Amino acid sequence: MNVLQRLYEITELPTLPEILVRVQRLVNSEEGNATILAKIIQQDPALAVKVLKVANSAFFSPANQRISSLPLAIARIGFNEVRSIIMAITLIKQFSKKSNILDYKKFWRHSLASAFFSQTIINTLPQKYSSEDFQICFLSGLLHDVGILVYDQFFHKEFELIMNSALKQEKSFLLAEHMIAGKESHPMVGSALLELWKIESPIISGVRFHHSFDKAPDNQSRFWAVTYLTEYILCNLALGSFEGTIQQEDKSIWDVLSLSPDSIGALFTKAEADVEKAGVILEMEIGDPNSPLRMI
C-alpha cells in the first residue's frame, strides 16, 4: 500500500500544537509552577474557559463550589492533571473532523480513557515513577491510536477498504487491517507520525507496540507494557472504539510490571473511574459551539 512512504510526502500533515510544546517544556523544567502554567493557558481564551469548566464540573467539584481563577483551577485539579487535560484538549481540537466512517466521539472517549488509565496503572505498580514517566504514559495512551486518524484523514480509501472488509467478512478491525495493510498498520503509521513530530522515543514505542507486546524492545519495557495492558483492559470493557475485544493477554505482561494476574479485577474497576473522567473532558469539547466534534 506504500502508506508510510506517502505519509512522509504529505505537506499538510498537522504539526504538534505550539501550546502543547510550551506546556511540555514547562513541565520538564525546574521552574514549572501553577502561576506560569496559568499564564500560558490564558493566552488561549477558549482553552482557559475549558479548563475552568472542568474545574467546576461535578467530577472535580462535588461540593459545587464554583471558581473563576485559573490558578485556583490548577490548584483544585492538580498541576499534572491540568497539564494532561491541556494535552488532550489541544490534540482533540487539532485532529477532529467530520467522517463518514469514524465516530470521533467514540474514538476520543477511548483515547482519553486510555491516557488517564495509563497513569492509574503506573500508580498501582510497586516501582517508583517520576512526573516525566506519568507524562510519557499519558501521551502514549492518548496517542496510541493516532494512526487510525491518519488513515481516516489522509488515506481514506484504504481505511474504507479495511472497514468494508471487516464488515463483509465479519472480521475484527485488527485482522482486516493486518490482511490488507500488513506491516503498515495503524500502530506503525501512528508511530511514524510521532517520529516526524520528534516525540520522545518511549512514547513512540508505546504507540508502535500497543498491539504487539512480544515485539517491543526491552529497554523501554515499562512504558509499552503499560500501554498494552491499558488497551487490553479497555477493549475488553467495550471501550476499544471499533477494534473489538482482545481475547487473551500476553502472560509475560505481569512479570514486566511486577503485578499479579489477580489484580485484573481491581484494574477493571479503576478503569471505570477514568472512563468517567474522560467523559467529563470530552463533554467540554462537545459543549463548545466551535468544536468540530459537534459535526460527528
Backbone bond lengths (Angstrom), bond angles and torsions (degrees), N, CA, C in turn:
res aa  C-N    CA-C-N  psi(-1)  N-CA   C-N-CA  omega(-1)  CA-C   N-CA-C  phi
1 M - - - 1.466 - - 1.534 112.01 -
2 N 1.340 116.87 -18.98 1.472 121.84 178.56 1.530 113.28 55.87
3 V 1.322 116.41 32.61 1.460 120.20 -178.00 1.519 111.35 -65.57
4 L 1.319 117.16 -44.26 1.463 120.13 -177.75 1.522 111.90 -62.62
5 Q 1.321 116.54 -42.56 1.468 119.69 178.40 1.519 110.72 -62.49
6 R 1.334 116.24 -42.46 1.459 120.51 179.84 1.531 111.63 -68.58
7 L 1.352 116.33 -31.00 1.461 120.23 179.32 1.524 110.37 -59.41
8 Y 1.321 117.32 -43.85 1.466 121.54 -177.58 1.531 112.08 -68.68
9 E 1.329 117.00 -15.49 1.466 121.02 -178.11 1.527 112.36 -96.03
10 I 1.346 117.91 -6.54 1.473 121.23 -178.63 1.524 109.69 -75.15
11 T 1.298 116.78 121.01 1.475 120.75 -178.06 1.520 112.52 -84.60
12 E 1.343 117.46 -22.78 1.463 119.71 -176.17 1.529 112.64 -98.91
13 L 1.329 118.05 19.45 1.458 119.97 175.52 1.525 109.77 -58.42
14 P 1.330 118.34 137.78 1.469 119.47 178.35 1.519 110.98 -65.75
15 T 1.314 115.81 146.08 1.462 121.04 176.78 1.521 109.03 -97.96
16 L 1.320 115.97 165.51 1.451 120.47 176.81 1.530 108.71 -66.20
17 P 1.354 118.66 124.74 1.469 120.47 -177.49 1.521 112.39 -53.84
18 E 1.349 117.39 137.70 1.463 122.56 -176.28 1.519 111.54 -59.89
19 I 1.331 117.45 -40.39 1.464 119.29 -178.09 1.533 110.62 -64.68
20 L 1.332 115.88 -32.23 1.448 119.90 177.77 1.525 110.75 -67.33
21 V 1.325 115.82 -40.42 1.464 121.01 177.53 1.525 110.27 -61.42
22 R 1.338 116.88 -43.24 1.460 121.27 -178.33 1.529 111.48 -66.97
23 V 1.326 116.36 -40.49 1.466 119.84 179.12 1.521 110.30 -65.29
24 Q 1.336 116.83 -41.67 1.467 120.44 178.22 1.528 110.83 -60.24
25 R 1.340 115.44 -43.76 1.467 119.94 179.15 1.531 110.39 -60.64
26 L 1.333 115.74 -43.64 1.461 120.77 -178.51 1.521 111.09 -62.37
27 V 1.319 116.31 -46.25 1.460 120.62 -177.11 1.522 111.02 -65.05
28 N 1.332 116.01 -35.84 1.468 119.90 -178.24 1.528 113.19 -82.27
29 S 1.337 117.12 -6.63 1.461 119.94 179.69 1.519 110.11 -92.57
30 E 1.314 116.53 168.79 1.463 121.37 179.15 1.527 111.44 -84.95
31 E 1.340 116.46 -4.92 1.462 120.01 -175.64 1.529 112.53 -101.96
32 G 1.322 116.52 6.22 1.450 119.70 -176.74 1.514 112.81 -64.56
33 N 1.325 117.20 126.23 1.464 121.01 174.53 1.522 109.40 -152.22
34 A 1.326 116.06 169.54 1.461 121.40 -173.74 1.523 112.32 -63.62
35 T 1.326 117.82 -34.77 1.470 120.52 -178.45 1.518 111.31 -65.13
36 I 1.337 117.44 -45.50 1.468 120.89 179.52 1.520 110.05 -67.19
37 L 1.320 116.60 -40.67 1.465 119.91 178.46 1.527 110.64 -61.69
38 A 1.325 117.18 -41.55 1.471 121.13 178.52 1.523 110.72 -61.00
39 K 1.339 117.75 -39.95 1.468 121.00 179.26 1.526 111.77 -64.12
40 I 1.335 116.31 -38.02 1.467 119.94 177.54 1.526 110.31 -65.60
41 I 1.323 116.61 -44.26 1.466 120.74 -179.07 1.524 110.72 -64.61
42 Q 1.330 117.87 -38.40 1.462 121.79 -177.36 1.527 112.81 -62.82
43 Q 1.311 117.26 -20.38 1.460 120.18 179.43 1.532 111.86 -73.88
44 D 1.332 116.31 -10.92 1.464 121.91 174.78 1.527 106.78 -123.33
45 P 1.360 117.84 91.79 1.470 120.76 -174.65 1.531 113.81 -55.22
46 A 1.340 117.25 -39.09 1.466 119.73 -179.75 1.519 110.77 -63.75
47 L 1.316 115.97 -39.75 1.466 120.55 178.55 1.526 110.47 -67.53
48 A 1.335 116.71 -40.25 1.459 120.80 178.86 1.527 110.99 -60.24
49 V 1.321 116.70 -42.31 1.467 121.25 178.90 1.526 110.19 -61.76
50 K 1.326 116.97 -42.11 1.464 120.44 -179.00 1.519 112.03 -65.78
51 V 1.333 116.80 -39.99 1.462 120.05 178.16 1.530 110.19 -62.95
52 L 1.330 116.50 -41.71 1.470 119.78 177.90 1.532 111.24 -65.40
53 K 1.325 116.71 -38.84 1.469 119.98 177.85 1.519 110.97 -62.02
54 V 1.329 116.30 -41.46 1.462 120.04 178.42 1.525 109.92 -63.94
55 A 1.340 117.10 -44.31 1.466 121.23 -179.28 1.526 111.72 -61.72
56 N 1.341 116.75 -31.76 1.466 121.12 -178.55 1.523 113.34 -94.09
57 S 1.345 116.99 2.60 1.468 120.42 179.41 1.526 110.11 -72.20
58 A 1.311 115.74 160.69 1.470 120.74 -178.73 1.526 111.68 -61.56
59 F 1.339 117.13 -27.89 1.462 120.41 -178.25 1.526 111.11 -66.30
60 F 1.353 117.22 -39.79 1.458 121.26 -176.75 1.526 113.10 -101.86
61 S 1.340 117.14 -13.65 1.465 120.28 -179.05 1.526 110.24 -133.64
62 P 1.332 117.17 70.10 1.473 119.93 -176.96 1.516 113.34 -60.93
63 A 1.332 117.30 -26.62 1.472 120.11 179.67 1.528 111.77 -84.30
64 N 1.322 116.29 -0.75 1.472 122.20 178.48 1.526 112.11 59.05
65 Q 1.333 116.71 39.12 1.463 121.52 176.40 1.527 108.10 -92.96
66 R 1.322 116.85 101.64 1.457 121.39 -172.61 1.530 110.87 -75.94
67 I 1.334 114.98 144.16 1.454 122.04 176.39 1.521 108.75 -130.41
68 S 1.334 116.59 155.53 1.467 120.58 -178.96 1.529 111.83 -129.41
69 S 1.321 116.15 13.52 1.460 121.89 -178.04 1.530 109.75 -110.85
70 L 1.338 117.19 130.29 1.460 120.09 179.22 1.528 112.76 -63.02
71 P 1.345 119.75 -44.39 1.467 118.36 176.52 1.527 112.75 -57.45
72 L 1.353 116.66 -38.53 1.462 119.43 177.46 1.528 111.09 -68.36
73 A 1.347 116.13 -36.32 1.471 120.26 177.59 1.520 110.25 -63.21
74 I 1.335 116.35 -42.02 1.465 120.87 179.37 1.526 110.08 -65.58
75 A 1.338 116.27 -39.21 1.466 120.24 178.39 1.522 110.75 -64.96
76 R 1.339 116.66 -39.10 1.464 120.34 -178.36 1.527 111.21 -70.19
77 I 1.317 116.21 -46.73 1.462 120.07 -175.81 1.522 111.19 -79.51
78 G 1.329 116.28 -37.63 1.462 120.98 -175.89 1.517 110.21 111.60
79 F 1.337 115.82 138.51 1.469 121.32 -176.24 1.529 111.14 -56.39
80 N 1.323 117.07 -51.51 1.470 120.35 -177.52 1.524 111.83 -66.66
81 E 1.334 115.79 -35.65 1.458 119.11 -179.79 1.529 110.79 -67.55
82 V 1.338 117.36 -40.35 1.471 120.60 177.57 1.518 110.22 -63.76
83 R 1.319 115.72 -42.20 1.465 119.38 176.18 1.522 110.84 -55.50
84 S 1.328 116.81 -45.12 1.461 121.28 179.99 1.526 111.50 -64.31
85 I 1.329 115.91 -41.34 1.470 120.01 -179.80 1.524 110.83 -64.14
86 I 1.339 117.10 -40.38 1.462 120.76 178.32 1.523 110.43 -62.45
87 M 1.316 116.20 -44.20 1.460 120.22 177.27 1.525 110.52 -57.09
88 A 1.325 115.57 -47.07 1.460 120.05 -177.60 1.523 111.71 -63.16
89 I 1.330 116.93 -49.60 1.465 120.92 -176.16 1.526 111.49 -63.10
90 T 1.342 117.69 -43.45 1.462 120.15 -177.95 1.526 111.68 -67.29
91 L 1.332 117.09 -37.61 1.460 119.65 179.64 1.532 111.51 -72.07
92 I 1.323 116.73 -37.40 1.470 119.72 176.49 1.521 109.89 -61.52
93 K 1.327 116.36 -44.78 1.462 120.87 179.36 1.519 111.33 -62.36
94 Q 1.327 117.14 -39.54 1.457 122.13 -176.75 1.521 112.05 -70.10
95 F 1.328 117.03 -33.04 1.451 120.27 -168.12 1.525 115.35 -113.09
96 S 1.319 119.44 6.33 1.456 120.23 -177.74 1.521 111.25 -96.48
97 K 1.311 115.75 141.72 1.467 121.72 177.08 1.521 108.51 -159.24
98 K 1.307 116.38 176.16 1.456 120.71 178.22 1.519 109.49 -80.59
99 S 1.321 116.41 139.20 1.457 121.08 -178.41 1.518 110.13 -141.85
100 N 1.332 115.98 143.34 1.463 119.83 177.32 1.535 111.49 -87.97
101 I 1.328 116.19 -1.87 1.466 120.22 -178.55 1.522 111.67 -121.16
102 L 1.323 115.76 -51.24 1.461 120.96 -170.08 1.525 111.50 -90.73
103 D 1.311 116.32 127.42 1.459 122.46 174.05 1.527 106.97 -84.16
104 Y 1.331 116.96 101.78 1.463 120.51 -173.21 1.522 112.65 -68.80
105 K 1.323 117.59 -32.14 1.467 119.36 176.63 1.525 110.41 -62.20
106 K 1.316 115.08 -46.15 1.458 120.10 179.74 1.519 110.70 -65.40
107 F 1.330 116.21 -40.65 1.458 121.19 179.88 1.526 111.05 -60.68
108 W 1.338 116.83 -50.86 1.465 119.86 -176.61 1.523 111.88 -71.30
109 R 1.310 117.09 -28.74 1.474 119.19 175.17 1.519 109.49 -61.36
110 H 1.321 116.21 -44.94 1.463 120.02 178.25 1.528 111.00 -65.43
111 S 1.324 117.20 -43.89 1.466 120.74 -177.45 1.524 112.18 -65.53
112 L 1.331 116.23 -42.31 1.468 120.10 177.99 1.526 111.48 -65.83
113 A 1.328 115.48 -43.18 1.460 118.64 177.74 1.527 110.21 -61.02
114 S 1.326 116.89 -38.54 1.464 121.27 178.27 1.522 110.87 -63.07
115 A 1.322 116.22 -42.02 1.465 120.55 -179.13 1.527 111.12 -63.03
116 F 1.335 116.76 -50.02 1.465 119.99 -179.54 1.528 111.33 -67.03
117 F 1.323 116.50 -39.48 1.463 119.79 -177.28 1.531 111.51 -69.95
118 S 1.325 117.36 -29.96 1.467 120.51 175.57 1.530 109.93 -59.01
119 Q 1.331 115.86 -42.20 1.464 119.62 178.29 1.523 111.54 -68.76
120 T 1.322 116.43 -36.08 1.461 119.97 177.42 1.526 110.79 -62.50
121 I 1.322 116.28 -40.83 1.466 120.32 -179.36 1.524 110.96 -62.90
122 I 1.340 117.23 -47.61 1.468 117.22 -177.11 1.531 111.41 -69.11
123 N 1.322 116.38 -20.64 1.471 119.70 174.32 1.522 111.94 -69.52
124 T 1.322 116.73 -24.22 1.465 121.03 -179.01 1.530 112.65 -89.99
125 L 1.327 117.87 -9.63 1.456 121.10 -175.81 1.526 111.46 -78.05
126 P 1.313 117.15 150.33 1.469 119.96 -178.98 1.528 113.50 -69.74
127 Q 1.338 116.87 -24.66 1.469 119.65 179.77 1.522 110.75 -73.39
128 K 1.332 116.15 158.01 1.466 121.91 175.80 1.526 108.26 -90.51
129 Y 1.328 115.82 137.43 1.458 121.00 179.86 1.520 110.27 -125.22
130 S 1.330 115.57 145.93 1.460 122.09 -178.36 1.523 110.53 -87.12
131 S 1.329 115.49 170.40 1.467 120.89 175.92 1.525 110.19 -60.42
132 E 1.320 116.68 -36.39 1.459 120.05 178.73 1.529 110.97 -66.09
133 D 1.332 117.27 -37.60 1.465 120.65 177.03 1.527 110.75 -61.95
134 F 1.352 116.68 -41.25 1.459 120.55 178.44 1.531 110.43 -61.77
135 Q 1.335 115.88 -40.14 1.453 120.53 179.95 1.526 110.78 -65.39
136 I 1.322 116.38 -41.69 1.465 120.94 179.02 1.522 110.71 -61.65
137 C 1.334 116.50 -46.15 1.462 120.21 -179.56 1.527 111.25 -66.23
138 F 1.334 116.90 -38.47 1.464 120.03 178.43 1.529 110.52 -60.98
139 L 1.330 116.73 -49.60 1.461 119.91 -177.72 1.522 111.88 -68.68
140 S 1.328 117.63 -33.99 1.465 119.94 175.97 1.527 109.94 -61.40
141 G 1.331 116.06 -43.33 1.458 119.76 177.91 1.517 112.69 -66.70
142 L 1.329 116.21 -43.58 1.459 120.74 -177.98 1.525 112.00 -65.12
143 L 1.326 116.68 -35.90 1.464 121.60 -172.41 1.523 113.82 -102.84
144 H 1.327 118.17 2.48 1.464 118.62 -170.69 1.527 113.09 -60.09
145 D 1.327 117.92 -29.92 1.471 120.81 -179.63 1.527 112.79 -106.35
146 V 1.338 117.88 18.95 1.463 119.60 -177.03 1.528 111.48 -61.12
147 G 1.332 117.33 -24.76 1.464 120.46 176.78 1.517 112.77 -61.98
148 I 1.342 116.83 -29.88 1.468 120.40 176.23 1.523 109.80 -65.16
149 L 1.330 117.02 -40.33 1.458 120.64 177.68 1.529 110.63 -64.98
150 V 1.329 117.21 -39.58 1.459 120.74 177.98 1.522 109.91 -61.83
151 Y 1.322 116.97 -43.37 1.463 120.52 177.85 1.525 110.63 -60.88
152 D 1.339 116.45 -47.43 1.464 119.73 -176.63 1.525 111.95 -64.61
153 Q 1.329 117.57 -39.27 1.457 120.66 -171.83 1.530 113.98 -91.53
154 F 1.340 117.76 -24.06 1.460 119.31 -175.15 1.523 114.01 -124.20
155 F 1.333 117.31 -17.91 1.469 121.07 177.80 1.522 108.24 -132.32
156 H 1.334 114.72 56.30 1.460 120.71 -169.14 1.529 112.22 -65.93
157 K 1.322 118.51 -36.93 1.473 120.69 179.42 1.517 110.84 -63.04
158 E 1.326 116.35 -42.77 1.458 120.24 178.04 1.528 110.52 -65.42
159 F 1.335 116.17 -38.73 1.457 120.97 178.68 1.525 110.63 -63.55
160 E 1.324 116.73 -43.10 1.463 121.13 176.76 1.523 111.11 -61.13
161 L 1.328 115.99 -40.10 1.463 120.85 179.97 1.523 110.71 -61.73
162 I 1.325 116.47 -44.12 1.470 120.94 179.10 1.522 110.42 -64.85
163 M 1.325 117.25 -46.46 1.458 120.97 -178.52 1.531 111.77 -64.32
164 N 1.348 117.10 -43.11 1.468 120.53 179.60 1.516 111.21 -64.85
165 S 1.336 116.09 -37.40 1.464 119.69 177.66 1.518 110.75 -64.18
166 A 1.325 116.96 -42.06 1.464 120.83 179.48 1.531 111.12 -63.10
167 L 1.337 116.13 -41.13 1.460 120.55 -178.26 1.529 112.39 -71.55
168 K 1.330 116.48 -47.11 1.464 120.46 -176.12 1.520 112.35 -67.65
169 Q 1.332 116.00 -38.90 1.454 119.45 -176.35 1.535 112.18 -98.21
170 E 1.334 115.81 6.53 1.464 122.69 178.22 1.536 111.52 52.62
171 K 1.334 114.69 48.03 1.453 121.38 177.07 1.520 108.38 -106.60
172 S 1.315 115.62 166.22 1.451 118.96 171.57 1.527 108.75 -73.94
173 F 1.321 116.01 159.13 1.461 120.11 176.67 1.532 110.70 -58.79
174 L 1.330 116.60 -41.59 1.461 120.74 -176.99 1.523 111.51 -62.59
175 L 1.327 117.48 -41.03 1.464 120.74 179.82 1.520 110.63 -69.20
176 A 1.335 116.96 -42.91 1.472 120.06 178.40 1.517 110.62 -63.36
177 E 1.319 116.96 -40.39 1.462 120.83 178.79 1.520 110.46 -63.90
178 H 1.314 116.87 -42.84 1.460 120.78 179.90 1.533 110.91 -62.03
179 M 1.335 117.29 -41.39 1.464 121.19 -177.40 1.525 112.24 -71.20
180 I 1.337 117.03 -32.77 1.472 120.38 -175.82 1.521 111.93 -95.97
181 A 1.322 117.10 -44.98 1.468 120.42 -175.35 1.524 113.02 -93.10
182 G 1.329 117.02 -19.56 1.458 119.85 -179.61 1.520 111.48 63.08
183 K 1.328 116.54 -126.95 1.462 121.25 -179.09 1.526 112.22 -72.76
184 E 1.324 116.94 -15.68 1.468 119.98 -179.08 1.530 110.42 -87.82
185 S 1.317 115.69 49.53 1.453 122.19 -179.56 1.522 109.99 -78.63
186 H 1.343 116.40 172.75 1.463 118.73 -177.32 1.531 112.98 -63.76
187 P 1.358 121.03 -31.91 1.467 117.49 174.97 1.532 112.81 -63.93
188 M 1.337 116.96 -39.04 1.461 120.11 -179.94 1.528 110.92 -70.35
189 V 1.331 117.28 -42.78 1.464 121.16 179.90 1.530 110.02 -65.79
190 G 1.339 116.69 -42.33 1.464 119.99 178.96 1.514 112.29 -62.96
191 S 1.331 116.89 -43.00 1.468 119.26 179.89 1.521 111.20 -67.93
192 A 1.347 117.57 -30.68 1.466 120.38 176.51 1.525 110.66 -65.29
193 L 1.344 116.87 -39.75 1.463 120.26 176.76 1.532 110.20 -63.15
194 L 1.323 117.83 -41.96 1.460 121.00 -179.68 1.532 111.30 -65.88
195 E 1.318 116.73 -31.14 1.464 119.49 174.67 1.525 110.45 -65.87
196 L 1.329 116.32 -39.35 1.467 120.08 176.56 1.528 110.54 -64.55
197 W 1.326 116.82 -32.90 1.462 121.53 178.20 1.529 112.36 -79.27
198 K 1.350 116.06 -7.21 1.468 121.37 -177.74 1.543 112.09 61.41
199 I 1.328 115.32 38.42 1.463 121.89 175.71 1.533 108.78 -72.29
200 E 1.330 117.09 154.74 1.458 121.82 -179.55 1.537 111.26 -57.17
201 S 1.328 115.72 142.85 1.467 120.86 -174.50 1.534 113.99 -61.27
202 P 1.349 121.19 -34.71 1.469 118.32 177.50 1.529 113.06 -62.20
203 I 1.338 117.17 -33.82 1.472 120.57 177.50 1.515 109.63 -68.79
204 I 1.327 116.37 -42.34 1.467 120.89 178.43 1.527 110.20 -59.87
205 S 1.334 116.53 -42.79 1.474 120.41 178.96 1.527 110.89 -65.07
206 G 1.337 116.72 -41.06 1.460 119.77 178.36 1.512 111.97 -58.78
207 V 1.335 116.53 -41.18 1.467 121.75 179.08 1.525 110.60 -70.56
208 R 1.326 116.43 -44.83 1.476 120.36 -174.44 1.522 112.45 -66.23
209 F 1.333 117.07 -32.71 1.467 119.25 -172.26 1.523 113.53 -113.85
210 H 1.343 117.86 21.27 1.463 117.66 -176.46 1.523 113.19 -72.46
211 H 1.342 117.78 -10.37 1.466 120.81 172.55 1.531 111.71 -117.77
212 S 1.319 117.75 0.74 1.472 120.42 -176.49 1.523 109.55 -137.38
213 F 1.310 114.06 64.01 1.459 122.66 -176.84 1.532 112.15 -52.53
214 D 1.336 116.88 -37.13 1.462 121.48 -174.69 1.528 113.34 -71.30
215 K 1.334 118.35 -15.44 1.461 121.34 -176.80 1.526 113.15 -100.70
216 A 1.306 117.24 -1.49 1.463 120.48 -174.69 1.537 111.16 -77.67
217 P 1.336 116.95 150.98 1.467 120.67 178.18 1.522 111.55 -71.12
218 D 1.316 116.40 147.42 1.464 120.78 -176.07 1.526 113.13 -72.18
219 N 1.340 117.65 -24.41 1.462 119.37 -171.49 1.528 113.70 -70.18
220 Q 1.343 117.85 -14.96 1.464 120.50 178.27 1.521 109.97 -126.63
221 S 1.311 116.03 34.65 1.458 121.38 -169.23 1.513 113.49 -59.62
222 R 1.345 117.73 -37.25 1.463 118.66 -175.02 1.521 111.69 -65.73
223 F 1.331 117.87 -29.98 1.460 120.50 -177.94 1.526 111.76 -78.18
224 W 1.337 116.83 -50.32 1.468 116.18 -179.48 1.515 112.09 -71.30
225 A 1.342 117.40 -24.37 1.458 119.86 176.24 1.530 110.95 -67.15
226 V 1.326 117.33 -41.56 1.461 121.39 178.13 1.524 110.55 -63.98
227 T 1.334 117.32 -44.67 1.468 120.55 -179.96 1.519 110.85 -63.52
228 Y 1.325 116.60 -41.05 1.467 120.72 178.97 1.530 111.04 -62.65
229 L 1.342 116.47 -48.00 1.464 119.94 -178.15 1.528 110.83 -65.36
230 T 1.325 116.57 -37.49 1.464 121.00 176.11 1.521 110.67 -58.10
231 E 1.322 116.24 -47.91 1.469 120.91 -179.71 1.519 110.78 -63.91
232 Y 1.309 116.65 -42.00 1.473 120.72 -179.31 1.527 110.71 -59.35
233 I 1.333 116.62 -48.21 1.461 120.01 -176.03 1.526 111.57 -69.71
234 L 1.336 117.78 -45.53 1.465 119.69 -176.91 1.532 112.10 -68.87
235 C 1.327 117.10 -37.52 1.462 118.58 177.34 1.521 110.38 -63.63
236 N 1.322 117.21 -36.49 1.453 119.92 179.53 1.518 112.94 -82.03
237 L 1.343 116.11 -2.23 1.468 120.93 168.58 1.525 110.26 -97.87
238 A 1.346 115.66 13.35 1.473 122.17 -177.23 1.517 111.51 63.22
239 L 1.337 116.65 32.98 1.456 121.46 176.13 1.528 109.88 -120.67
240 G 1.345 115.44 35.20 1.453 120.41 -178.24 1.501 112.40 -103.54
241 S 1.332 117.63 41.15 1.469 123.03 -173.39 1.512 107.76 46.98
242 F 1.327 119.28 -119.46 1.459 119.93 -179.32 1.532 110.93 -111.62
243 E 1.320 116.92 13.88 1.469 119.73 -173.99 1.518 113.08 -77.55
244 G 1.335 117.50 -18.50 1.453 120.09 178.38 1.517 112.78 86.84
245 T 1.328 115.64 -179.65 1.458 120.40 -178.35 1.525 111.38 -80.89
246 I 1.330 115.45 158.76 1.459 122.28 175.23 1.520 106.14 -107.12
247 Q 1.317 116.39 115.04 1.456 120.28 -168.14 1.520 114.07 -67.66
248 Q 1.321 118.00 -38.03 1.462 119.53 -175.10 1.511 110.19 -144.15
249 E 1.314 116.01 129.84 1.461 119.40 179.21 1.522 110.39 -80.52
250 D 1.328 115.53 156.99 1.463 121.33 173.60 1.527 107.31 -73.26
251 K 1.316 116.86 117.66 1.470 121.58 -173.24 1.526 112.84 -60.70
252 S 1.330 117.48 -26.86 1.470 119.74 -176.97 1.525 112.48 -70.40
253 I 1.344 117.05 -12.29 1.459 120.82 -179.37 1.523 111.08 -57.95
254 W 1.332 116.93 -34.66 1.467 120.91 -175.58 1.527 110.65 -70.61
255 D 1.331 116.37 -36.48 1.463 119.25 178.04 1.519 111.24 -69.29
256 V 1.322 116.63 -41.17 1.470 120.88 -178.95 1.517 110.62 -61.42
257 L 1.332 117.15 -40.16 1.463 121.47 -176.62 1.532 112.93 -93.92
258 S 1.336 116.59 -0.96 1.472 121.11 -178.36 1.522 111.32 56.83
259 L 1.329 115.02 41.86 1.457 121.90 177.74 1.521 109.97 -116.74
260 S 1.321 116.29 155.51 1.455 120.94 174.39 1.532 109.31 -91.84
261 P 1.336 117.98 142.22 1.469 119.94 175.05 1.518 112.71 -56.42
262 D 1.339 116.21 -22.76 1.472 120.32 179.37 1.529 112.39 -67.13
263 S 1.329 116.96 -15.84 1.468 120.65 -178.92 1.525 112.76 -78.65
264 I 1.328 117.39 -4.93 1.460 120.76 -174.39 1.525 111.65 -61.06
265 G 1.345 117.22 -37.47 1.466 120.59 -179.66 1.513 111.97 -63.78
266 A 1.332 116.63 -44.55 1.463 120.63 178.80 1.523 111.32 -65.33
267 L 1.324 116.91 -36.02 1.464 120.59 178.65 1.528 111.18 -67.27
268 F 1.321 117.18 -37.99 1.462 120.38 176.38 1.534 110.01 -59.97
269 T 1.333 116.64 -41.84 1.462 120.82 179.71 1.526 111.19 -64.21
270 K 1.347 115.89 -44.38 1.459 119.97 179.51 1.519 111.42 -64.94
271 A 1.312 117.05 -32.17 1.463 120.61 179.86 1.520 111.24 -61.34
272 E 1.328 116.65 -33.76 1.466 120.24 -178.21 1.527 111.46 -62.04
273 A 1.352 117.56 -37.42 1.469 121.01 178.52 1.523 110.71 -67.10
274 D 1.330 117.01 -37.72 1.460 120.28 179.32 1.524 111.33 -71.55
275 V 1.318 116.91 -31.59 1.465 120.13 174.58 1.527 109.86 -64.12
276 E 1.342 116.00 -39.95 1.471 120.65 177.54 1.526 110.49 -63.33
277 K 1.330 116.54 -43.55 1.461 120.85 178.68 1.529 110.52 -62.06
278 A 1.329 116.95 -42.12 1.465 121.02 177.61 1.525 110.63 -59.47
279 G 1.329 115.91 -38.59 1.461 119.86 178.57 1.518 112.28 -63.65
280 V 1.343 117.06 -37.07 1.468 121.51 178.20 1.530 110.30 -62.69
281 I 1.327 117.07 -46.99 1.463 121.09 -178.99 1.519 110.31 -65.48
282 L 1.312 116.50 -44.13 1.463 120.52 -178.53 1.516 110.91 -63.91
283 E 1.325 116.81 -35.20 1.465 121.11 178.56 1.520 111.30 -62.82
284 M 1.335 117.32 -31.50 1.462 120.23 176.64 1.525 110.47 -62.17
285 E 1.331 116.15 -38.79 1.459 120.92 178.85 1.524 110.93 -71.12
286 I 1.321 116.86 -43.59 1.461 120.61 -178.59 1.520 110.37 -64.76
287 G 1.329 116.26 -34.25 1.458 120.10 -178.38 1.507 114.06 -74.25
288 D 1.338 117.89 -12.32 1.463 121.92 -179.66 1.516 109.40 -82.39
289 P 1.354 120.28 119.54 1.461 121.31 -177.90 1.510 112.80 -62.31
290 N 1.335 119.02 -18.57 1.458 120.82 178.75 1.521 112.50 -94.37
291 S 1.331 116.74 1.74 1.459 119.52 -176.13 1.509 111.25 -76.12
292 P 1.349 118.23 132.22 1.463 120.78 177.32 1.517 112.72 -66.06
293 L 1.339 117.48 -16.35 1.446 118.85 178.74 1.524 112.22 -66.79
294 R 1.320 116.85 -17.38 1.464 119.31 178.35 1.522 111.61 -69.45
295 M 1.332 116.54 -19.31 1.456 119.70 -178.24 1.521 112.41 -80.72
296 I 1.329 118.30 -14.77 1.450 120.97 -174.45 1.526 110.13 -79.43
